[in-house]
Amino acid sequence: MKSLYPTIKKLLTAINGKGYLLLVNRKMVYSEKIDRMCTVLELNQLIPIDQYYENHPEKKRRKNDNRRFVCENIDSSFKEIDIIRRLVEIWGKVKDGEKYGEEAKETEE
């Protein structure tokens, strides 16, 4: 079966070119249901630390927090095609100049 990861990389490059910082991570988890290790793909967005604390007032800022960005999970799946569908959905919004994610929520309010 052909890997879909090159398509994921192309979509990420296009979206990141528009100024949105998205990452795809792979991690292994154990599934008791099928009794073996499985790969999970996680789609994350890097959000500036100040914007993160504005969006999450219940979270307390650490004293010596030198981070510039926070990694926030958008979606996760066992299937690469689910991540591609999500990236295509994001690309459809981003390429037309619409705001995506937390920025879109701020403009609606």
Protein Blocks (a to p, Z undefined) as FASTA:
>chain_A
ZZfklmmmmmmmmmmmnopacdddddddddfklopadddddddddddfklmmmmmmmbcc
dfklcbfbdcddfbdcfbfklmmmmmmmmmmmmmnopaehjllmmmmZZ
